[in-house]
Amino acid sequence: MSFDKPLSKYICFFFLLSLLTGCKVFEPPEAPQLPATTKMPASFSNSTDSTSLGDVPWKTFFNDKHLVGLIDTALRNNPDQLAAIQRIEMARANYNIASGAMLPSLDARFRARSGNIYNNLLSGTIYGDRNTVTQTQNHFLGLQSTWEIDLWGRLKNRKKAAYARFIASEKGQHLLTTTLVAEVARLYYELLGLDNELEAIEKNIELQETALEIIKIQKIGGRATELAVQQFHAQLLRTQSLGFEKRQRIIELENQLNLLLGRYPQPIARGESILLQHLPVIVDAGIPSDLLLRRPDIQQAELELIAAKADLEAARAAFLPTFTITPYAGVHTRHLPSIFNTPESLVMGLLGGITAPIFQNRVIRSEFNRNVAMNKEAFYSYQESILTGYQEVVTNLQKVENYKKAYALREQEAEVLTNAVSTSNELFMAGYATYLEVVTAQGSVLEAELSKANTRKEIFLAVIDLYRSLGGGWE
């Protein structure tokens, strides 16, 4: 039985028809339009100064040499910082892979083919005498290149997406640097605040010990009761226990800071008291456009949006056929021993191919829909980063001003209550005040001193948060 030649023609015609109609059937859908962005206010708290606190390098911003040394150590040894550098290298490798896909490949090829073919198969029949065979050989040695013509921009968009993510990884490392600088500074000033609180507690312990000795003497003289002695003693014990709690908190913060520095627990060298520390220089927050240029998280979100859009364009191009050309050059012969001896064995040629996605519509469309969703997600993340950054700046600007005013009042309160302790002691010695009034006055001044130290610390933390929210600290 022989093959039906008209049937073969029909099969070829059907294949070509499917190839030509595939582009029409799987015409790339249009990318959905993203929502309009919300217009940003013109300034932060009616400030239109073009300078920004975020432009100040961290070594200039912080004026405590101990803190500068700690930050420098953290940037060199922090494990997260070192891991971020490796993420940049991975993104660089992905970009090189995407760039290499646009270049033609060049391969060395050796192909040896040998076998027996029955004559009845050569004549187009499948039944007959199978004893008559023909020996055939086909050998090739040379170079072959394959190059996909990026007619629809699929490879170009993949390269663009990889490059955007490579730059985004650098912005991610900048974001980590900004966060690390702020966290080291935060822990440092919290330690200074706890040092001041512990100093106030120890000062009050000395005062309370003196008051306890006085009340004991007065009891011996019959001017005070055992109840008064117990009240003073209980207050002293409470203050002493509070001191140990502060010491434990200091150890915990020191260990947290050492972890950021990438080292085992050890004492943290610190500068002068937080009450004597000078606040970092405060300049205007700058206009919102400067915020967009400075904050690494906003820059990273914008680059991720660019990458997602490029991926979406590449997914659209997947609906269209791909074109490849394959040039080759080498030697070709039917007898392997004479492959280099015959001049006629030198061959050179060019092959072309078209691949149309006819039966992969569901897979390609699903990939396209996934990229649509990723594009929208990147857009909303970008919008969220802008809103978050703006509200952080506004909040921290007001926080700095309000805590400054609160600290001025706390100073006055502590001074008044300190005078009240002296007054109550004098009145008690003269018999015009009770021991409960003295105890109350001593407890109030301790609370005021702790509150003053805490408010001073909050001013520094607010300034640090403002510096971070303006994108400072990564340079």
Stockholm file with secondary structure:
# STOCKHOLM 1.0

chainA/1-475         MSFDKPLSKYICFFFLLSLLTGCKVFEPPEAPQLPATTKMPASFSNSTDSTSLGDVPWKTFFNDKHLVGLIDTALRNNPDQLAAIQRIEMARANYNIASGAMLPSLDARFRARSGNIYNNLLSGTIYGDRNTVTQTQNHFLGLQSTWEIDLWGRLKNRKKAAYARFIASEKGQHLLTTTLVAEVARLYYELLGLDNELEAIEKNIELQETALEIIKIQKIGGRATELAVQQFHAQLLRTQSLGFEKRQRIIELENQLNLLLGRYPQPIARGESILLQHLPVIVDAGIPSDLLLRRPDIQQAELELIAAKADLEAARAAFLPTFTITPYAGVHTRHLPSIFNTPESLVMGLLGGITAPIFQNRVIRSEFNRNVAMNKEAFYSYQESILTGYQEVVTNLQKVENYKKAYALREQEAEVLTNAVSTSNELFMAGYATYLEVVTAQGSVLEAELSKANTRKEIFLAVIDLYRSLGGGWE
#=GR chainA/1-475 SS CBCCHHHHHHHHHHHHHHHHHHHHHTCCCCCCCCCCCCCCCSSBTTBCCSCCGGGSCHHHHCCCHHHHHHHHHHHHHCHHHHHHHHHHHHHHHHHHHHHHTTSCEEEEEEEEEEEEEEHHHHTTBSSSCCSCEEEEEEEEEEEEEEEEECSSSHHHHHHHHHHHHHHHHHHHHHHHHHHHHHHHHHHHHHHHHHHHHHHHHHHHHHHHHHHHHHHHHHHHTTSSCHHHHHHHHHHHHHHHHHHHHHHHHHHHHHHHHHHHTTSCCCCCCCCSCTTTCCCCCCCCCCCHHHHHHHCHHHHHHHHHHHHHHHHHHHHHHTTSCEEEEEEEEEEEESSGGGTTTCGGGEEEEEEEEEECCSSCHHHHHHHHHHHHHHHHHHHHHHHHHHHHHHHHHHHHHHHHHHHHHHHHHHHHHHHHHHHHHHHHHHHHHHTSSCHHHHHHHHHHHHHHHHHHHHHHHHHHHHHHHHHHHTTCSCC
#=GC SS_cons         CBCCHHHHHHHHHHHHHHHHHHHHHTCCCCCCCCCCCCCCCSSBTTBCCSCCGGGSCHHHHCCCHHHHHHHHHHHHHCHHHHHHHHHHHHHHHHHHHHHHTTSCEEEEEEEEEEEEEEHHHHTTBSSSCCSCEEEEEEEEEEEEEEEEECSSSHHHHHHHHHHHHHHHHHHHHHHHHHHHHHHHHHHHHHHHHHHHHHHHHHHHHHHHHHHHHHHHHHHHTTSSCHHHHHHHHHHHHHHHHHHHHHHHHHHHHHHHHHHHTTSCCCCCCCCSCTTTCCCCCCCCCCCHHHHHHHCHHHHHHHHHHHHHHHHHHHHHHTTSCEEEEEEEEEEEESSGGGTTTCGGGEEEEEEEEEECCSSCHHHHHHHHHHHHHHHHHHHHHHHHHHHHHHHHHHHHHHHHHHHHHHHHHHHHHHHHHHHHHHHHHHHHHHTSSCHHHHHHHHHHHHHHHHHHHHHHHHHHHHHHHHHHHTTCSCC
//
